[in-house]
Amino acid sequence: MTTMPTTDPDTVSPDALHTPVLGWFDQHARDLPWRRPEAGAWGVMVSEFMLQQTPVSRVLPVYEQWLARWPRPADLAADAPGEAVRAWGRLGYPRRALRLHGAAVAITERHGGDVPRDHGQLLSLPGIGEYTAAAVASFAYGQRHAVLDTNVRRVFARAVTGVQYPPNATTAAERRLARALLPDDEARAARWAAASMELGALVCTARNEDCGRCPIAARCAWHLAGKPAHDGPPRRGQTYAGTDRQVRGKLLAVLREAVDPVPQAALDAVWHEPVQRARALDGLVADGLVEPLAGGVYRLPLT
């Protein structure tokens, strides 16, 4: 495993990065619905839940349908959590739907139906971690927070620290560096958070980075060092075919499409291997995504 070199935040020159990256963002930022003013804080929060480990192209149609059905947190909170799972469709990692529903309930009960502005209050919502709280506070309310997703971490690792990939888990050194790179002005800091994320998503990608289009290539430590290779390739996505995740997805698909509770026999028909099928179903029940009823039938959760 490669150790990320120690970077002293005091030696970083943030201004040399801010202007070119923000200028690039002004010209190349994608027109995404959660970036529009009408999205509001709830639209931003929904997008952040959906975009975790899921590409924009898959999120867009589900996001639009979700906001049309539940334009406010109270609308989602008033519906059954199983309906959130149903509407999640094939985005994957459906526990995110339950967490988003739980956050909507808490927003409705604790904050009068408005997504809170305060970072600490955001962090206290169910299903909201360090990244999501910072992202909502920054993107929805224009606040000054270090927003560290995979794309931002990769940009900072290459441009400042001089390594190809960041560590597997976010480190204290990365957080210090991200705070050191934040512009002092709140609005500019929020813009910087979005711009550095977009740069990682479109140009400084995990594979096939396009340094010719990068606005800070001339200042990038990794590029200037000759782009030394990491001691391993970027982490690859987990194989899906034949896994418990695939079985869970097939079982959930049957339940999402059903109006009435589904008998065990209908679920048995979706996968040939009984031990794996039972394990996947038990996992869905344990995760609160499926509710077993008397008589050997199952449904999406109502409470």
Order of alpha helices (4+ residues) and beta strands (2+ residues): alpha-alpha-alpha-alpha-alpha-alpha-alpha-alpha-alpha-alpha-alpha-alpha-alpha-beta-alpha-alpha-beta-beta
